[in-house]
Each structure stands twice: as C-alpha cells, then as structure tokens.
Amino acid sequence: MALRARQLPNAVPPALRFDPWLEMQDERDSAAGLPDVPARWADPGPQRRPADLDDLAFADVATLSRLVRDRQVSCLELTELSWPGCAATTRSCTA
C-alpha cells in the first residue's frame, strides 16, 4: 500500500504503537473467518491476597489486575515475583 493512498482525517488521533504486522494479521483473521470483535476481559470479582505470592505465578491478567486495583498486591511485588534478581531495597536489578 502506498504511503499516501489512505486518506486520514485530522480528527483521527495519532497511533500509540506502530505495528506493521497488524494489518496483515487482520487480513489473516478475516480470511480464516474469525470475527472482528474487541477483546473483553471478564471481571473476576474481589480477590484475596494469597499467603504465598508464588501462587500468583500463573494467575491470569484479569486476576492480577484486580489484586493490584484493590491494593492487595503492589506492582513492585509482582515484578519481584517475575524477576527475582530485582531487589527493591537496592533499586538495582541483575540478570
């Protein structure tokens, strides 16, 4: 597709992410007969902080986001869970 072939009105906000594969993905999805519907996350409802944070290692995104939103778990705790080399006290991370 030519750079200037598509008309874009000034009212359209700028893209927040450039992904050249996105247009091809849409074409593949429509060719496969997949519906073009927006993703919807089911609210898992109120969650309780587990006694051991390692239990959250394989939790879904909706559950983690609800725990963070309800201030049961902090973003820093989730980061330290997924990246044990990151020490909050020293503010430095090692691979």
Number of C-alpha atoms within 10 A of each C-alpha: 5 5 6 7 7 8 7 9 7 7 6 7 8 7 7 6 6 7 9 8 8 10 10 11 11 13 11 12 13 12 9 9 9 10 8 9 6 6 6 6 8 8 10 13 9 9 13 11 14 11 7 7 12 12 11 15 11 8 10 10 10 14 18 21 16 18 20 17 12 14 11 13 18 14 14 12 14 17 14 14 16 13 13 13 13 17 14 12 6 7 7 9 12 8 6
